[in-house]
Amino acid sequence: MTDPRPLHVLIAGGGLSGLAVAQGLVKNGHTVEVFERDRDLNRKQGYYLHMNAFGGEALRSVLSDDLFALYQATSRTTYGRQESIVLHDHFGELSSQPHLGPPNTGETPHTGVHRRTLRQILSARLGDALRAGAAVTGYSEDRDGVSVTLADGGTARGDVLVGADGIRSAVRAQRLPEVPIIATGVRGIGVYGRVPLTPELREIVPATLMDGVVIAVDRAGSRMLVGVFDPRQPVHEAAKAIAPDVTLDPVGPYLMVSCSVAPGTEVPPSAEWTGETPGMLRDSMRRAVAGWHPAAAEIVGRMELDSIFMIPFGFIVPAATWAPSRVTLVGDAAHAMLPTIGMGANLALRDAEHLVEQLTRAGRGESGLIAAIGAYEQDMRDVAYPFHAMTLDHDKNFGGGALARASDA
């Protein structure tokens, strides 16, 4: 037992896991400083996020009641089927399997969210504790606390440092320098865009594409991923009704789409894109699905050009174990994985929930601080690492395996 006292926690990174840690700690009476390298939330990181009970119940734990209700209200409508579905190129079903994660039941099951909306909810009410445009570049640790150095030369000091700064984490690079980053692709997936879900498009899109996050594949190796975002309540109206002090950007229903480009098309690095690149890629994607169900070319052809961007995928080979200290890691900083089973954000939020629980125990004097961090880290490894291993078998879990089984039948 130790003397109870509030903790002051430094958090490197203002993504989902870092903000969730901040919300949960503030909810439990602690203070935080969140250092986010971006100056705003406008960097394109994706659109639709599939949520399961790992992530959704973590949000229930770390958020205030009204912010959690706002998350539920702005989530997509309840799935007709809680399954991952693989279709062939004419949108007939090849295979399905239940969504991964714990049971997801109740009146309002977890479905999916618009990433930017969730980040705005997680940023709510943090005020000056969220410091945008301030990247953590390094730290020093002693028996009494942790000091961080910022890119602008500033410093800050706290009881604990949480590295929530993504796959290229500066905190992990110092804490676990032996951990490698592996840059790789996921065949057929990587260029993303949005398609407004208009009444006309609802008439065109087959019902099989509206069930959740669906992937369609053909025998030439082309793939198309479709995720439907159709919120339970209009996003900005929900905020006014549930949490009037929270501002959410309006976002209407849409399809998130990622599609293969036609053979021979080179997708340039994001830094080399010109004004013509999105249109070139959209045209190439249409060619890739030209022989598919007619709705495929219709969907791709309606992708908003200013929404198209590329995600450079990668993963880390997570460290097997390490001795705990005042510096710990959550989310992609701890176990960055490929998106092939839709678990990255959910496990990141679960990390946040369990770290908050352990730090709160330490703050109440129920556990030593280092022991509490060690307990969190062991639980994180036990739960997240097996899912990380699953993501490395892309084809089995992301479409190709279903097509191979169909060929063998």
N, C-alpha and C positions, 0 to 999 in steps of 0.2 A: 504494500500500500504506500502511496505517496500523498503529499498534500494536494488537495484539489485546487485547481486554478484554471482560468481560461487560457487557451493556447493562442499564439499568434502564428499563423501558417502562411508561408509564402508559396505561391502557385505559379509555376512557369507554364504559360499556355492558357489561352481563353477559349479553347474548343469545348466540346460537350463535356468531357470528363473533368477538365479543370474547373469549369463553371459549376458543374454538379457538386464537386468537392466544396467549392466556395459556398454554395447555397446551403448544403447540409451542415457545414461548420457554423455558419452564421445562425442558422435555425437552432443550433444547440448551444449558442452563447459564446462562441469563439470569434476571433477577428481574423481577417484574411487580407492579403494583397495579391491580386491576380495581374500578372504581367503578360500582355498579349502583343506579339510583334506587329500584327496588322493594325492599321490606324482606324479601320472600320470593319464591318462584317460583310463587305461586298466581294471578297475573293471567292471565285467559283470553286466549290468543293463538292458539289453534287446537289441533287434536288430531293428526291424522295428517299426516306430512310425507313426500311422495314423495322418494326419494333416487336419484340416478344416480351415475355414476362420477366426475363432478366433485366432488360432496360426499363420497361414500364414500371415494375415494382420498385426499382431503384429510384425512379423519379418520384413515386409516391412517398418514399422514405425521406428524400433530401429536400423536396419542395414544400412550401406552405400549402395549405389546403386549397386556396383559391388558384395558385399557380398550377397545381396539379390538375385541378378541374379545367383550367384553361388548356393545358396539354391535351386532356381527353377530348375536349370540345373541338379542338382544331386538328385532331387526328382524322385520318380517312374513315369513311363509313366502314362498318363491320364487314369483314370478309364473308363471302358466301361459303368459302372453303378455307380452313386453316391448313393449307398445304402448299408445298412448292411444286409447281406444275411445269412440265416440259412438253412442248408441242412440236409437231413437225411443220414443214413450211406451208402447209395448207391449213394449219391451225387445228388439226385433230390431235387428241391427247396421246402422248407416248408413255408418260409415266407421271406419278405423283408420289409425294411422301409427306408425312406430317411435318409442320414447321419444327425446327429444333428449339430446345429450351424447355423450361418447366411448364406445367399446365397453364393455359391462358384462357381462363373462363370468367364467368361473372356477367353482369349486365352490360358492362362496357369493356370488352376485351381490348387488349393492345393490338394495334393494326400497323399504322405507319404515319409518318409526319413529314412535313416540309422542313428540311434541315435548317433553313434560315429562321423559320418560325420558332423551332425548338431552341435554337441558340439565343433568340431574342427573349424567350421566356426564361431561360437559364441566366441571362444577363440582368433580368429585372431586379431592381432595388439594390443592386450592389453599389451603385453610386461611385464615389471616388475610389473605392476599393478595387475597381476594375480599371487598370491603367493601360490604355491602348497605345500602340506605337512604342512599347517598351519591352524589348526582348532580353531575356536572361541569357548571358553568354558564359557564365561560370559561377562557381561558388567556393566558399571555404567553410569548413565545419570544425567546431570545437566542442568541448564537453558541455557548454552552456547554450549553444544555439548554432544557427547557420546564417551566413552572410552571402548575399548574391551580388554579382556585378552585372550591370545592364549595358546594353550596346551604346547608350549615350554617355557612359562613364559614371552614371549614378549607382548607388548601392542601397541595399535594404537588409534588415536583419529580422529573423524570427526564430521560433522554436523548432520549426520543421520546414523543409523544402519539399514540395511535391512536383516532380517532373511530369507535366501533362502537355509537353511541347512536341508531340507527334513523332513520326517515324525517324526524323532527323534531329532528335532531341539533343540539345546541348547538355542537358543535365545527365542523360544516359551516357553520352560520350565521355563524360568525366567520371561518372559513377561506375559504369561497366564498359570500359573502353574496348574490351575484347569482343563485344557483340557486333557482328557484321550486318550491314544493310544489303539486301539482295534486290536489285532492280530487275523486274521481269514483267511480262505481259500476260494477259488472260485472253486466249485466242477469241477474236471476234468481238471483244468488249473493250471499251476504253474511250471512245468518242461518244459524248453524251449530249443530249438536247431535250427541249421541252416542246410539247405539242398541246395547245389549248384544247380542253375537252369541251367542245361546243355541242349544242343539241344536234347539229348535223353530223358531227363525228360520232356521237353516241349511236346514231342510226347505222353507221357504217361498220363500227368495230364489233367483231363477234363477241358474244358473251364470255367465251373462254379467256379472252384477254383482260376481262374486267375483274377476275377473281382475286388478284393479288399481284405479286411480282412473278411474272411469267417469262420463261425463255423459250424461244422457238429456234429450231436448228434445221439445216438441210444437209444433204449428203455431200455437198461440195465444201462444207466447212464454214458456211456463213451462219451467223447467229444474230438474233435480235432479242434484246431484253426490254420488257415493257413493265412499268410500274404505274398504277393508277392512283393519283391523288385526288380524292373527291371528299372534302372535309365534312364532318358531321354538322358543323355550323360555319358560315362564312367567317374567315379568320379574323378580320378586323372588327366585325360585329361581336364576335365572341369575347374579344378583349374588353370592349365597352361594357358588356353585360356582366362579366365575371370579375375582371380586375381592371377597373377604369383608369388606374394610374399607369398601366402597361401599354405601350404602343407597339403594335404589330403591323408590319407592312401587309397591305392587301395582297392576297394570292388566290387566284381562282382555281377551279379544277383543271388538271392537266394530266397528260401522259408523260412520264419520264421514259426516254428511249435511248438505248445504246445499241448500235447496229454495226455489223461488219462493213468495211468498205470493199469495193470490187477489187479482184485480184489485179496487182500491178499499181495500185494507188499507194503513194507514199504519204503517210501522215507526218507532217513536219513537227519538230518540237514546238511547244507553245510559244516560246520566245521568238520563233521565226514566222508565226502566223501573220498574214496580211489581211486586208479587208476582203480579199477574194477567197481566203481559205475556207471559211464556213460553208459558202455556197458550193465550192468544189467538193468538199467532203459530203455534203448532203446529196449532191448529184451522184457521187460514187456509191453512196449507201443505197440509193434508189436502184442503181444498176445491180447491186448485189442481191436485191430481193425481187428483181423483175419477174421471175417465174413463180413467185410465191402466191399465196392468197391475195386477191386484189387489195385487201385492206392494208397489207404491209407497205406497198408503195405509197398508198394514200397517207398513211401515218407518217412515214419518213418525209414525204413531200411537204407536209405541213409543219415540220420542225422549224421553230423560230430561229432565224440565222444568228441573232445576238445571244441566243441561249446555248449555242454549240461550243463545247470546249473539250479538252482531252485531259484525262486523269492518268498520270504516269504511275502505274502500279509498282508495288514493291512490298517486301516483308523483311522482318528481322529474324535472325535465328536466336530465340530468347535464351538468356543464361539459365543454366540448370538450377542454380541456387546461388545465394550470396549471403553474407552476414549483414543483418539489419543495422541501420544507423538512422540519423535524423533526416536523411535524404532518401526519398522513395519515389516510385514511378507508378503511373496509371495509364491505362489505355494504350494507344499506339506506341508511346514511349517505352512501355513494358513488353508489349507483345504484338506489334504491328503485323497484321495478317492480310492476306488477299480477301477480296469481297465475295468469294464464291459461295459462302453459305449464309451471308447476311448477318454475321454475328459480331463484327468489329465494334460498332457503336453500342450494341447491347452489352457486350462484355466490358467496354470502357465505362459505361454507366454503373454496371454492377461493381466494378473496381471502386468507383467513387463512393458508392453506398457503404461498402465494407470498410474502406479506409476511414470514412467519417465515423462509423460505429466504433472502430478501434481507437481513434484519436479522442473521441468523446469519453470512452472508458478511461483513457489515460488522464484526460482533463478532470474527471471526477475523482481521480486518485485510486481507481480500482485496479490499475495496472501500471507498471513502469512504461515510460514512453517508448523506449527502444523495443521492449517486449511486445507492446501493442503493434508497432509497425511491423515487427517480424511476424506476428500472427496474421496480419493482413496480407503480407507478401506470400506466406505459405499458402493461404487460402486462394489467393489470386493465381498462383502457379498451378495448384491442384485443379482449378476449374477452367481457366483460360487455355492452358497449354494443350489439352487434348483437342479442343476445337481448332486451335492454331494448326495442329498436325492435319486435321481433316481438310483444311483449306488448300493444302498443297497438292491434293489429288483433284485438280481442276475438273478434268473430264468426267470423273465419276460423279462429282457433286454439282456440275454446272452444265449439264446438257449432253455432252458427248457420250457419256456412259449410257444414257437412256437410248440414244440413237444406235449405239453398238448393240445393246440388248435387243432392240427391235430388229436389227439386221440378222441377229442370230436366231430369232424366233422362227 
